[in-house]
Amino acid sequence: MKKESITKRKIKRIALELFNENDTFSITTNHIAKSGKISTGNLYYHYKNKEDIIIDIYEDMIEKFEELNSFEIILNSDSPLEELSKIYDIYLDIFWEYRFIMRDSSVLITTLPKFKEIFIQRQNLRVSQIKQLIEYLIFKEIFRKMSEDEILLYAKLNWFISTYWQNFISINEVITKESFKEAKDVIFKININPFLK
C-alpha cells in the first residue's frame, strides 16, 4: 500500500465519487476542489492535472486486483472454476467501486496518453494470465483441447467482455451492480460452459 497524505487521499476519494456519479469529462479539478472543500492551489500541489488524478485512481484499482493474487489462487485450487467464480464476485465489487473507469475506458484511452500506456500494459498482462489459466484448465482436462490461436482469441474475448461490458451497457442504460453481474453471467455462459469437457 502506497503512503499518501490525507489531502491526497481525500482528493482521490472525492474525484472517484464525482467521476462515478457523473461522467469523467464534465468533472473538472475545480469541481473536485470545491466538493472536497480544499483550495485549487492545494489540489495542484498534489496533482498537476485531472489526468494525474485519474491515473492515480486507476493505479489504486490495479493494486486492489494485484493484492488478490487471484490467478495464483485459481491455479493452486482443487476446484479452479469454483474459485474463479468466487474471485470474479470480488472483481465485480472492485469494478463497481471504480465504475467510471469501466464505463469511460474507451474515451480515457483515446484522450489520456499516459493512461493508455498503463492500460495497454495491464491489458497485455491480463490476457497473458487468462491464456495461462485456459491452458491450465485444458491441462487439468476441465476444458476441451484448443489450438494456440483459439486459446489466445478466447483469452482476448474474456478480457474484452470484463473490460468493456459496462462501456457497452452505458450507451443505453445506467450502470448498476446488476449490469456488472451480467458481465460475469456472459463470461460463464458463453466463454466457459461451452468449453467444458
LUMMARKOL-575838 format. One record per residue (C-alpha): residue number from 0; x, y, z. Coordinates in pm, 1 decimal, padded with zeros to 6 digits. Each point is the difference from the previous one (the first is absolute). Layout:
# residues N
(NUM,(X,Y,Z))
...
***
This chain:
# residues 197
(0,(00000.0,00000.0,00000.0))
(1,(00149.3,00335.7,-00102.7))
(2,(00042.4,00274.1,00260.1))
(3,(-00197.8,00314.6,-00075.0))
(4,(-00100.4,00317.2,00176.4))
(5,(-00350.8,00033.2,00140.9))
(6,(-00070.2,00276.2,-00253.0))
(7,(00107.9,-00214.0,-00294.7))
(8,(-00224.3,-00285.9,00114.8))
(9,(-00286.6,00247.7,00043.6))
(10,(00047.9,00138.9,-00352.2))
(11,(-00013.2,-00351.4,-00145.7))
(12,(-00303.7,-00097.5,00207.0))
(13,(-00192.9,00310.0,-00108.3))
(14,(00110.6,-00037.6,-00363.6))
(15,(-00102.2,-00366.6,-00003.3))
(16,(-00346.9,00087.8,00134.5))
(17,(-00045.0,00280.8,-00254.1))
(18,(00127.7,-00205.7,-00294.5))
(19,(-00225.8,-00292.9,00095.0))
(20,(-00309.9,00215.6,00048.5))
(21,(00043.9,00217.6,-00308.3))
(22,(00239.8,-00058.5,-00284.8))
(23,(00372.9,00041.6,-00001.0))
(24,(00004.9,00284.2,-00249.5))
(25,(-00256.0,00237.1,00151.5))
(26,(00188.5,-00002.5,00331.6))
(27,(00289.1,00245.2,00027.6))
(28,(00270.6,00046.3,00260.0))
(29,(-00200.9,00303.2,00119.7))
(30,(-00302.8,-00225.9,00063.5))
(31,(00221.2,-00240.6,00195.3))
(32,(00157.9,00278.4,00208.5))
(33,(-00337.4,00163.4,00073.3))
(34,(-00168.4,-00328.8,00091.1))
(35,(00290.7,-00091.8,00227.9))
(36,(00009.9,00349.1,00154.6))
(37,(00368.1,00040.5,-00084.4))
(38,(00167.9,00278.0,-00193.3))
(39,(00086.6,-00054.9,-00366.6))
(40,(00358.1,00090.2,00093.2))
(41,(00007.8,-00284.8,00251.5))
(42,(-00143.7,-00238.6,-00262.1))
(43,(00266.4,00107.4,-00251.8))
(44,(00267.3,-00046.6,00265.0))
(45,(-00091.0,-00369.9,00001.4))
(46,(-00098.6,-00048.8,-00366.2))
(47,(00107.7,00184.0,-00315.3))
(48,(-00332.7,-00060.7,-00171.6))
(49,(-00310.5,-00217.8,-00016.3))
(50,(00182.5,-00267.1,-00201.2))
(51,(00240.1,-00054.0,00289.9))
(52,(-00295.9,-00045.2,00237.6))
(53,(-00163.1,-00252.5,-00235.5))
(54,(00326.2,-00192.6,-00039.2))
(55,(00056.2,-00008.0,00376.1))
(56,(-00353.8,-00131.9,00051.0))
(57,(00057.0,-00259.6,-00273.3))
(58,(00323.9,-00109.4,00168.3))
(59,(-00195.0,-00045.1,00325.6))
(60,(-00239.8,-00226.6,-00188.0))
(61,(00291.9,-00197.6,-00144.6))
(62,(00148.4,-00036.7,00348.4))
(63,(-00327.0,-00144.7,00131.9))
(64,(00003.2,-00260.4,-00278.0))
(65,(00366.3,-00084.2,00062.5))
(66,(-00059.4,-00048.3,00373.5))
(67,(-00250.9,-00275.8,-00079.6))
(68,(00265.2,-00226.6,-00158.4))
(69,(-00298.9,-00142.4,-00182.3))
(70,(00175.9,-00188.8,-00276.9))
(71,(00235.4,-00173.3,00245.2))
(72,(-00295.7,-00094.9,00221.6))
(73,(-00195.3,-00144.5,-00293.4))
(74,(00300.4,-00190.0,-00135.8))
(75,(00062.2,-00155.6,00342.9))
(76,(-00361.4,-00087.6,00073.1))
(77,(-00151.8,-00347.1,-00003.1))
(78,(-00314.3,00156.7,-00149.9))
(79,(00128.6,00270.7,-00237.6))
(80,(-00338.5,00087.2,-00154.6))
(81,(-00164.3,00041.9,00340.1))
(82,(00293.3,00215.3,00109.1))
(83,(-00026.1,00202.4,-00321.6))
(84,(-00368.5,00063.7,00068.9))
(85,(00072.7,00117.7,00356.2))
(86,(00285.6,00223.6,-00112.0))
(87,(-00206.7,00142.6,-00282.9))
(88,(-00256.6,00111.9,00260.7))
(89,(00281.2,00188.6,00174.5))
(90,(00100.4,00146.7,-00338.0))
(91,(-00356.3,00123.8,-00043.5))
(92,(00022.3,00193.9,00326.4))
(93,(00323.2,00163.6,-00116.0))
(94,(-00146.1,00073.3,-00343.3))
(95,(-00299.3,00161.3,00171.1))
(96,(00218.3,00209.2,00231.3))
(97,(00193.3,00131.7,-00303.3))
(98,(-00288.9,-00009.7,-00243.9))
(99,(00088.5,00322.7,-00179.1))
(100,(00314.7,-00169.5,-00131.3))
(101,(-00203.7,-00290.7,-00133.0))
(102,(-00263.0,00233.7,-00144.2))
(103,(00236.4,00258.4,-00153.9))
(104,(00299.6,-00219.0,-00087.2))
(105,(-00022.9,00047.6,-00377.6))
(106,(00002.6,00378.2,00025.3))
(107,(00266.4,00002.5,00273.0))
(108,(00225.6,-00208.9,-00224.5))
(109,(-00060.6,00234.7,-00292.3))
(110,(00054.6,00325.9,00187.5))
(111,(00258.2,-00077.8,00269.6))
(112,(00333.1,-00129.3,-00139.8))
(113,(00150.0,-00101.1,00336.3))
(114,(-00321.5,-00181.2,00096.9))
(115,(00008.6,-00181.5,-00336.0))
(116,(00358.5,-00112.5,00060.2))
(117,(-00082.2,-00144.4,00344.3))
(118,(-00326.4,-00150.0,-00126.7))
(119,(00174.7,-00182.8,-00286.6))
(120,(00259.5,-00141.9,00241.2))
(121,(-00277.5,-00129.5,00224.6))
(122,(-00193.4,-00135.1,-00295.7))
(123,(00300.9,-00195.6,-00127.3))
(124,(00065.8,-00140.5,00346.6))
(125,(-00364.6,-00100.8,00055.2))
(126,(-00037.1,-00164.1,-00342.2))
(127,(00319.3,-00194.7,00070.9))
(128,(-00132.2,-00108.1,00342.1))
(129,(-00337.6,-00102.4,-00143.4))
(130,(00180.6,-00196.5,-00272.9))
(131,(00205.9,-00177.8,00267.4))
(132,(-00318.5,-00079.3,00192.7))
(133,(-00166.2,-00147.8,-00309.7))
(134,(00309.4,-00212.7,-00070.3))
(135,(-00010.7,-00121.2,00360.6))
(136,(-00370.6,-00092.4,-00030.6))
(137,(00078.5,-00192.6,-00319.3))
(138,(00291.9,-00173.6,00170.6))
(139,(-00226.0,-00098.3,00292.0))
(140,(-00251.9,-00132.4,-00256.9))
(141,(-00268.4,00241.0,00122.1))
(142,(-00007.3,00172.4,-00339.0))
(143,(00005.2,-00171.3,-00337.4))
(144,(00316.7,00024.6,-00208.8))
(145,(00048.5,00316.7,-00204.7))
(146,(00258.0,00127.0,-00243.5))
(147,(00241.1,00275.2,00108.5))
(148,(-00185.4,00249.0,-00221.6))
(149,(-00333.8,-00096.0,00154.9))
(150,(00139.4,00032.5,00352.7))
(151,(00133.5,00349.8,-00072.6))
(152,(-00327.7,00113.0,-00159.0))
(153,(-00194.4,-00140.6,00292.4))
(154,(00230.0,00181.4,00247.4))
(155,(-00046.1,00327.3,-00188.0))
(156,(-00376.8,-00045.4,-00006.4))
(157,(-00011.5,-00057.5,00376.1))
(158,(00200.9,00317.1,00057.0))
(159,(-00217.9,00191.7,-00244.4))
(160,(-00326.9,-00096.4,00168.8))
(161,(00132.8,00071.1,00351.1))
(162,(00142.7,00336.2,-00101.4))
(163,(-00251.7,00140.8,-00246.0))
(164,(-00334.1,-00141.8,00112.4))
(165,(-00084.0,00309.8,00207.2))
(166,(00107.4,00226.3,-00285.6))
(167,(-00249.2,-00186.8,-00218.3))
(168,(-00276.6,00010.8,00264.7))
(169,(00045.6,00373.5,00061.8))
(170,(-00101.7,00082.0,-00358.1))
(171,(-00365.7,-00085.3,00070.6))
(172,(-00028.6,-00045.0,00375.1))
(173,(00127.2,00116.9,00334.5))
(174,(00272.9,-00226.4,00134.2))
(175,(-00114.2,-00200.7,00301.1))
(176,(00145.9,-00273.6,00215.9))
(177,(-00228.8,-00234.6,-00191.9))
(178,(00161.7,00098.0,-00330.6))
(179,(00337.5,-00098.3,00146.9))
(180,(-00144.1,-00337.4,00101.7))
(181,(-00131.6,-00034.8,-00354.7))
(182,(00359.3,00019.8,-00129.4))
(183,(00090.4,-00295.9,00221.5))
(184,(-00302.7,-00192.9,-00128.3))
(185,(00105.0,00064.4,-00360.2))
(186,(00354.5,-00119.7,00065.1))
(187,(-00113.6,-00317.4,00174.2))
(188,(-00282.7,-00086.4,-00240.6))
(189,(00175.7,00090.2,-00324.5))
(190,(00370.2,-00020.7,00077.4))
(191,(00026.4,-00279.8,00254.1))
(192,(-00289.9,-00247.2,-00017.8))
(193,(00036.6,-00077.7,-00373.2))
(194,(00365.5,-00095.2,00051.9))
(195,(-00053.9,-00245.1,00282.2))
(196,(00076.9,-00361.3,-00074.5))
***
